[in-house]
Amino acid sequence: MKEFMLLFRQPSYDYSQTSAGEMQELFKKWQDWVGGVTAQGKLVQTGIRLAEEGKVLRAGGVITDGPFVEIRERLGSFMVVSAESIVDATALANGCPALDAGGSVEIRPVYK
């Protein structure tokens, strides 16, 4: 088995206008989806939710506001799964709640 990181991106992670009921529904979607991956014995590690703001350090000591303001989708969190191939890891990403919000899941091999 190989390990793959699933990176969750969405156009916005601003939930300040989201009702408590909607947040509970969203949390349940994530919980159910991660639970399904776990039930298959494929979950290696979950990541923590990341803040929108940050800094980006570039070569030459250049520091800009970030992360990566030039892209439309923001990285919100990640998890590591185990799968036979990137095709299988991509199949595990199906059903991710980030997709429902117009986001994406980036799947990348993890090298140890």
C-alpha positions in Angstrom: 0.0 0.0 0.0 1.1 3.5 -0.8 0.1 6.7 1.0 -1.5 9.7 -0.7 -2.4 13.1 0.7 -5.8 14.5 -0.1 -5.7 18.3 -0.1 -9.1 20.0 0.3 -9.6 23.3 -1.5 -12.7 25.5 -1.7 -13.4 29.0 -3.2 -14.1 30.2 0.4 -14.0 28.8 3.9 -15.8 31.8 5.4 -18.7 30.3 7.4 -19.5 33.4 9.4 -22.9 33.7 7.8 -23.7 30.0 8.1 -26.4 29.0 10.5 -25.8 26.6 13.3 -28.0 24.0 11.6 -26.1 24.3 8.3 -22.8 24.0 10.1 -24.1 20.9 11.9 -25.2 19.4 8.5 -21.8 20.3 6.9 -19.9 18.7 9.9 -22.0 15.6 9.6 -21.2 15.3 5.8 -17.5 15.5 6.6 -17.8 13.1 9.5 -19.8 10.6 7.4 -17.3 10.8 4.5 -14.2 10.4 6.7 -16.0 7.7 8.5 -16.5 5.8 5.3 -12.8 6.1 4.4 -12.0 4.9 8.0 -14.4 2.0 7.7 -12.4 0.8 4.7 -9.2 0.8 6.7 -7.8 3.5 4.4 -7.4 6.4 6.7 -3.8 7.1 7.8 -4.1 10.5 9.3 -6.4 13.5 9.3 -5.1 17.0 9.1 -6.2 20.0 11.1 -8.3 22.8 9.5 -6.1 25.6 8.3 -6.8 29.4 8.6 -7.3 31.4 5.5 -4.7 34.0 6.3 -0.9 33.4 6.4 2.3 34.4 4.8 4.3 33.1 1.9 8.1 33.3 2.0 9.8 33.2 -1.4 13.4 33.1 -2.5 15.4 36.2 -1.7 13.5 36.8 1.5 10.4 38.2 -0.2 7.4 37.8 2.1 3.8 38.2 0.8 0.4 37.8 2.3 -0.9 34.3 1.6 -1.5 31.6 1.2 -1.3 31.8 -2.6 -3.6 34.7 -3.1 -3.3 34.3 -6.9 -5.4 31.1 -6.9 -9.2 31.0 -6.6 -9.4 28.0 -4.3 -8.1 28.1 -0.7 -6.5 25.2 1.0 -8.6 24.3 4.0 -7.3 21.0 5.3 -5.9 17.6 4.3 -5.8 14.0 5.2 -3.5 11.0 4.4 -5.0 7.8 3.0 -3.5 4.5 2.0 -4.3 3.0 -1.4 -2.9 0.7 -4.0 -2.6 3.5 -6.6 -3.4 7.1 -7.3 -6.5 5.8 -9.2 -7.7 4.1 -6.0 -6.8 7.2 -3.9 -8.8 9.3 -6.3 -11.8 7.0 -5.9 -11.6 7.5 -2.1 -11.8 11.3 -2.7 -15.2 10.9 -4.4 -18.0 12.2 -2.1 -15.7 14.7 -0.3 -17.9 17.6 0.9 -15.5 20.1 -0.5 -16.8 19.1 -3.9 -20.3 20.0 -3.0 -19.1 23.6 -2.3 -17.5 24.1 -5.7 -14.1 23.0 -4.3 -11.6 20.3 -5.3 -9.5 17.5 -3.8 -5.9 17.4 -4.9 -4.4 13.9 -4.7 -0.7 13.5 -4.3 1.6 10.6 -3.5 3.5 10.9 -0.1 7.1 9.8 -0.1 8.6 8.5 3.1 
